[in-house]
Amino acid sequence: MLHVFAEPAALSGETLTITGPDVNHIRNVLRLRPGDPISARVNGVRQEYLCRIESVLPQEVLCRIEEIREADTELPVQICLFQGLPKGDKMEWIVQKAVELGVTEIIPVRMERSIVRLDKGGPKTDKKIQRWQTIAENAAQQSRRSVVPHVAAPMDWKEALEYSRRLGAAGFMPYELQEDTGDTKQRLQDLREGSTVSVFIGPEGGITPAEAASAAEAGIVPISLGRRILRTETAPLVFLSWLVLRFEIQ
């Protein structure tokens, strides 16, 4: 069943009106017709609207709401992923999979060993951010999230540390030079529902000793992800999977 996000204004009584890019997807890609089911959510609202298409028009799709149910697909913690800018299209993969695993916000970070350099603004950066945000929305639809995670503008390392501090987040930094002290499991167990978690991931070249030192000074806890060295696109997914295990798997 197709899952879409709708604006609050799209709801009127027992009718849901779908507009925007979803109309073309429904009409010309999926070729849905009257009588086909659709589920919808308003961004940030936990309720899910189970609908059936009534009419497919050139600019909108009208649906009849048949059921409203509580469908909590969100982790009970807010997760901010501070991702060192990787090469090529790896960021697209990271955004997609991180959203599927429950991340709340993704912040690209310019780090010392980042090969890719994105400015804070400008057409090139804006186009990248827009692309990543679209991927985040599509992944949120596919995984039936109740929120669309935000992809922020790139930050410098110090800006990222300060942003995490302002969030009051419990900070973690997978670091390849960190020995496994055996306390990572306990630190995850100590996390409580309603808290904010930040995780800092280095680019392909890893986190420099200077960056690791400044992170430690800012209260970011260095951790080990195991005995193997993971790629930059693998490390955040391992950490997020741990949080899924911590909060969702009984």
For each residue, the residues with C-beta under 8 A, 3 or more apart:
1: 37 38 39
2: 25 26 30 32 38 39 141
3: 38 39 40 41 141 142 144
4: 18 22 38 39 40 41 141
5: 40 41 42 43 137 140 141 148
6: 10 11 16 17 18 40 41 42 49
7: 10 42
8: 11 42
9:
10: 6 7 16 17 18 19 40 42
11: 6 8 15 16 42 49 65
12: 15 16 17
13:
14: 64 65
15: 11 12 54 62 63 64 65
16: 6 10 11 12 40 49 51 62 63 64 65
17: 6 10 12 60 61 62 63
18: 4 6 10 22 23 26 38 40 60 61 62 63
19: 10 22 23 59 60 61
20: 23
21: 24 25
22: 4 18 19 25 26 61
23: 18 19 20 26 27 57 58 59 60 61
24: 21 27 28 29
25: 2 21 22 28 29 30
26: 2 18 22 23 29 30 32 38 53 56 61
27: 23 24 31 32 56 58 61
28: 24 25 31
29: 24 25 26
30: 2 25 26
31: 27 28
32: 2 26 27 36 38 53 56 61
33: 36 53 56
34: 53 54 55 56
35: 52 53
36: 32 33 52 53
37: 1 50 51 52 53
38: 1 2 3 4 18 26 32 51 52 53 61 63
39: 1 2 3 4 48 49 50 51 144
40: 3 4 5 6 10 16 18 48 49 51 63
41: 3 4 5 6 45 47 48 49 146
42: 5 6 7 8 10 11 45 47
43: 5 146 147 148
44: 146 147
45: 41 42 146
46: 70 71 72 74 146
47: 41 42 68 69 70 71
48: 39 40 41 68 69 70 71 144 146
49: 6 11 16 39 40 41 65 67 68
50: 37 39 65 66 67 68 69
51: 16 37 38 39 40 63 64 65 66
52: 35 36 37 38 63 64 66
53: 26 32 33 34 35 36 37 38 56 61 62 63
54: 15 34 62 63 64
55: 34 61 62
56: 26 27 32 33 34 53 61
57: 23 60 61 62
58: 23 27
59: 19 23
60: 17 18 19 23 57
61: 17 18 19 22 23 26 27 32 38 53 55 56 57
62: 15 16 17 18 53 54 55 57
63: 15 16 17 18 38 40 51 52 53 54
64: 14 15 16 51 52 54
65: 11 14 15 16 49 50 51 68
66: 50 51 52
67: 49 50
68: 47 48 49 50 65
69: 47 48 50
70: 46 47 48
71: 46 47 48 144 146
72: 46 146
73: 143 144 145 146
74: 46 102 145 146 147
75: 79 102 243 244 247 248
76: 193 194 247
77: 191 193 194 195 196 197 243 247
78: 104 105 167 169 195 196 197
79: 75 102 103 104 105 196 197 198 199 240 243
80: 103 104 105 106 107 163 164 167 169 196 197 198 199
81: 94 98 103 105 106 107 198 199 201 236 240
82: 107 109 155 160 164 198 199 200 201
83: 86 91 94 106 107 108 109 201 232 236
84: 109 111 113 114 200 201 202 203 207 232
85: 91 108 109 110 111 114 115 116 117 118 154 203
86: 83 90 91 94 114 116 203 204 232 233
87: 90 115 116 203 204
88:
89: 92 93
90: 86 87 93 94 232 233
91: 83 85 86 94 95 108 128 132
92: 89 95 96 131 132 135
93: 89 90 96 97 233
94: 81 83 86 90 91 97 98 106 232 233 236 237
95: 91 92 98 99 106 132 135 136 139 151
96: 92 93 99 100 135 136 138 139
97: 93 94 100 101 139 237
98: 81 94 95 101 103 106 149 236 237 240
99: 95 96 102 103 106 135 136 139 140 143 145 149
100: 96 97 139 142 143
101: 97 98 237 240 241 243 244
102: 74 75 79 99 145 240 243 244
103: 79 80 81 98 99 106 149 236 240
104: 78 79 80 147 149 150
105: 78 79 80 81 149 150 151 152
106: 80 81 83 94 95 98 99 103 132 136 149 150 151 152
107: 80 81 82 83 152 154 155 160 163
108: 83 85 91 118 132 151 152 153 154 155
109: 82 83 84 85 114 154 155 156 157 160 200
110: 85 114 117 118 154 155 156 157
111: 84 85 114 157 202 203 207 208 211
112: 157 205 208 210 211
113: 84 202 203 204 205 206 207 208
114: 84 85 86 109 110 111 117 203 205
115: 85 87 203 204 205
116: 85 86 87 203
117: 85 110 114
118: 85 108 110 124 125 128 154
119: 122 124 125 154
120: 125 153 154
121: 125 126 153
122: 119 125 126
123: 126 127
124: 118 119 127 128
125: 118 119 120 121 122 128 129 153 154
126: 121 122 123 129 130
127: 123 124 130 131
128: 91 118 124 125 131 132
129: 125 126 132 133 151 152 153
130: 126 127 133 134
131: 92 127 128 134 135
132: 91 92 95 106 108 128 129 135 136 151
133: 129 130 136 137 150 151
134: 130 131 137 138
135: 92 95 96 99 131 132 138 139
136: 95 96 99 106 132 133 139 140 148 149 150 151
137: 5 133 134 140 141 148
138: 96 134 135 141 142
139: 95 96 97 99 100 135 136 142 143 145
140: 5 99 136 137 143 145 147 148 149
141: 2 3 4 5 137 138 144 145
142: 3 100 138 139
143: 73 99 100 139 140
144: 3 39 48 71 73 141
145: 73 74 99 102 139 140 141 148 149
146: 41 43 44 45 46 48 71 72 73 74
147: 43 44 74 104 140
148: 5 43 136 137 140 145
149: 98 99 103 104 105 106 136 140 145
150: 104 105 106 133 136
151: 95 105 106 108 129 132 133 136
152: 105 106 107 108 129 155
153: 108 120 121 125 129
154: 85 107 108 109 110 118 119 120 125
155: 82 107 108 109 110 152 159 160 163
156: 109 110 159 160
157: 109 110 111 112 160 161 211 214
158: 161 162 214
159: 155 156 162 163
160: 82 107 109 155 156 157 163 164 200
161: 157 158 164 165 214 215 218 220
162: 158 159 165 166
163: 80 107 155 159 160 166 167
164: 80 82 160 161 167 169 171 198 200 218 220
165: 161 162 168 169 218 219
166: 162 163
167: 78 80 163 164 196 198
168: 165 196
169: 78 80 164 165 195 196 197 198
170: 191 195 196 197 198 221
171: 164 197 198 199 200 215 218 219 220 221
172: 187 197 198 199 200 220 221 223 239
173: 199 200 207 212 215 220 221 222 223
174: 178 199 200 201 222 223 224 225 230 235 238 239
175: 178 202 207 212 222 223 224
176: 206 207 229
177: 209 212
178: 174 175 222 223 224
179: 224
180: 184 224 226 227
181: 184 224
182: 185
183: 186 187
184: 180 181 187 188 223 224
185: 182 188 189
186: 183 189 190
187: 172 183 184 190 191 221 223
188: 184 185 191 242 243 246
189: 185 186 246
190: 186 187
191: 77 170 187 188 195 197 243 246
192: 195
193: 76 77 247
194: 76 77
195: 77 78 169 170 191 192
196: 77 78 79 80 167 168 169 170
197: 77 78 79 80 169 170 171 172 191 243
198: 79 80 81 82 164 167 169 170 171 172 220
199: 79 80 81 82 171 172 173 174 236 239 240
200: 82 84 109 160 164 171 172 173 174 207 215 220
201: 81 82 83 84 174 232 235 236 239
202: 84 111 113 175 205 206 207 211 232 235
203: 84 85 86 87 111 113 114 115 116 206 232
204: 86 87 113 115 231 232
205: 112 113 114 115 202
206: 113 176 202 203
207: 84 111 113 173 175 176 200 202 211 212 215
208: 111 112 113 211 212
209: 177 212 213
210: 112 213 214
211: 111 112 157 202 207 208 214 215
212: 173 175 177 207 208 209 215 216 222
213: 209 210 216 217
214: 157 158 161 210 211 217 218
215: 161 171 173 200 207 211 212 218 220 222
216: 212 213 219 220 222
217: 213 214
218: 161 164 165 171 214 215
219: 165 171 216
220: 161 164 171 172 173 198 200 215 216
221: 170 171 172 173 187
222: 173 174 175 178 212 215 216
223: 172 173 174 175 178 184 187
224: 174 175 178 179 180 181 184
225: 174 230 235 238 239
226: 180 230 238
227: 180
228:
229: 176
230: 174 225 226 234 235 238
231: 204 234 235
232: 83 84 86 90 94 201 202 203 204 235
233: 86 90 93 94 236 237
234: 230 231 237 238
235: 174 201 202 225 230 231 232 238 239
236: 81 83 94 98 103 199 201 233 239 240
237: 94 97 98 101 233 234 240 241
238: 174 225 226 230 234 235 241 242
239: 172 174 199 201 225 235 236 242 243
240: 79 81 98 101 102 103 199 236 237 243 244
241: 101 237 238 244 245
242: 188 238 239 245 246
243: 75 77 79 101 102 188 191 197 239 240 246 247
244: 75 101 102 240 241 247 248 249
245: 241 242 248 249
246: 188 189 191 242 243
247: 75 76 77 193 243 244
248: 75 244 245
249: 244 245
250:
